[in-house]
Structures are given as structure tokens and as C-alpha cells.
Amino acid sequence: MKKPIIILLILIVTLLPSYNAQACDSCNFFEYSLLGNKSYFGLYYRFRGFQEYKTYPKSIPTGVLHQPRQLSTTPLPWDNSKEVMHDPEGNGLYVKKSRKDYETYQTIEARGNYTLNNKWNFTFLLPYEFNKIYYEEYLDLPNPVRDTTLFVQGWGDLTVAADYIWLVYNQKSRHTIRPGFALTLPTGQPLVESNNENKDYFDPIIQPGKGAWASTFRLNYQWFLTNQGINAGASYQMSSEGEQEYQFGNSLNVYAIYFRQFTSGTNWLFAPNIGFYYEDSQKDKWKGEVQQVTSGDVGFAQVGMDVNYTQTTLSLVYQHAVFQHLNGNQILNKTRFSVGITRSFKL
């Protein structure tokens, strides 16, 4: 029964050479959970938090008020433009980066899953986003502004996916291999405006929707033995150019989780788990030009718990960044967590 594991490793290794990172925390949304291959509908809450930088400026650099453009396609802040980029490095704006700066990305997500003949699995994800960015000091030339908070909310992009379910049994264990493909449609809100005088568009990175098509190739594997098991998987996402002529870099996600199940009475089942989650992506492009202060890789230690009562499952996951290598002085990953409740059903 080693053949399924060997196949999984070969496919993951095949994906790895393409990498280089930005967050894609919903690229691979396989539920190893207690629902197995059942159909279900669920609601999820997801949180991502960022804070701290690798370096901090001691003072406002000399000549910043006359900082030249580093990209000919980038508007200066007094241009009558709807494009306001998120990270000022490289586009004529400047943030005096501080330990008080932070970013939070919160998502409420409807998720549905339908299994056909225990062979095919179809899933949809519909997110609603709440994104918040805080700068202690932001230079909106010619005058600096303190305590600036950007708040963006709206519908994210709809994702639909299909997986093939390949089950391999023996007397002691069960292997489940699920190759699949997901398509993200440009159905969200990619042009939310700020409340300043010019009604500028927020930067594409913090928009709820991308305004782009994205395709994700993914592979998930589960080995189950009696009351314990291992889940592993990988996904690779490619995105087209979206609104504001911004294109997100291709991204790779890999994870591995060990879980153990415990029963209580006849209806309760508990499954604590521990594992590791990794992200990596290529650099973004804006108007065809590579954005240097994007991409990198990050690894998270993960702990979680699934609690099942009859047809209902509560899922809890917490992740903490243990290493990261980001290009340029980007804000750092800190913590993530998610809470989901699902109800299985039969049609």
C-alpha cells in the first residue's frame, strides 16, 4: 500500500520547483475532518494578522518630499488618479514604518460541498472580506498624516472546485487520494473607493475581489489507521491580470497534519491535530512591471481541533508563523486562525 504515498510525493515534488510567496490562505480548502467524503454546508470565519517589519527608519529620509518616481507608470500622490498602491516603496509615496503598524484580514465564508457516488466531489466558496490597515505615520505630501486607518470591506471572489476521490483500502488502513482543480471567478468587488477627496481606489492587494481569473491545481491525501491518521496536500495557483492592471504572482501551498480521534459516548467525536503549513509565491506585476516589494515564503506551525456531534462538526485551527523570508521591507506574518461549523447531509 505504499504506492499512493509515492504518487503523492512525486506530484508534490513536481510542483515545488515553480515556487517563490504571497499568502493564498484559501488555495487549498480540503477538509480532512470528521465528515469524511460526505456532502455538507458550512460557515467559516478566517483571520490573518500582520505586524512588525524587518527594519525601521530612524527619521524621515532627507529629500523624501521630492522623492523621484522609481517607476514611470506610477502616479505621484497629487496626480488625479484612482490608483493608490498599498506599499509606498517604489511608487512615490512613503510610510514611516512603525512597530504600531498592523494589518488584519477577516473573512466570513459560506462553503458548500457535494459528493457524487463517493467518486466525485464538488465545492464552492463565497467569501465576504473585512480588511483593515493601520499606519502610525503616513506621508500624504506635502503634509504627514498620523494614525491613518484604511478599512475595506466587500464581497470576495467565488471559487468552485471539483475533485476525484480515489480510495484504497486494506485490512488495517485506508488511503484517500484527491486530485482536483479549482477556478476562482472575478465576481467580487475589486474597485472599492476610499473616502478621501479624490475617491481613489484602494490598492489591489487589499481589495475584497481581484477582478481576475485564477486556476488552482491541487492534490490532497489522507492516510487513516484505526483512530489516527495523516493529511498532506499541495496546491498551485495561477492568476490572470485583474483590475488596476495588477497581477498577483503564482503561489504554492503545502501542508502536512497529524490527527488522532477520541470518542465520548455514542455521538461525540474529538480530533485534535498538529502540523505544518507553508506558502510561497512569485512576485506581483503592476502594468506589466515586476513589483520588487512582493513575494517571499512563510511557514506556520499549526494546531487544531474538530468536534463532531452526529451530523454537525465544529472546526478550530490556529497558526503561528515560525519563519518567513520576504522580499523588501514587507510587514511580517504573525498569526492566523479559523472557526468553521458544518452540517452534513444526504440528497
Secondary structure, DSSP 8 states (H G I E B T S, - for coil): --HHHHHHHHHHHHHGGG------TTS-----STTTT-EEEEEEEEEEEEE--S---SS--TTGGG---SSTT---TTSS-SB--SS-TTTT-EE---TT-EEEEEEEEEEEEEEETTTEEEEEEEEEEEEEEEEEEEEETTEEEEEEEEEEEEE---EEEEEE-EEEE-SSEEEEEEEEEEEE-S-S----B-SSTT--B--GGGSS--SS-EEEEEEEEEEEETTEEEEEEEEEEEE---GGGEE---EEEEEEEEEE-EEETTTEEEEEEEEEEEEEE---EETTEE-TT--EEEEEEEEEEEEEETTEEEEEEEEEEEEEEESSS---EEEEEEEEEEEEE--
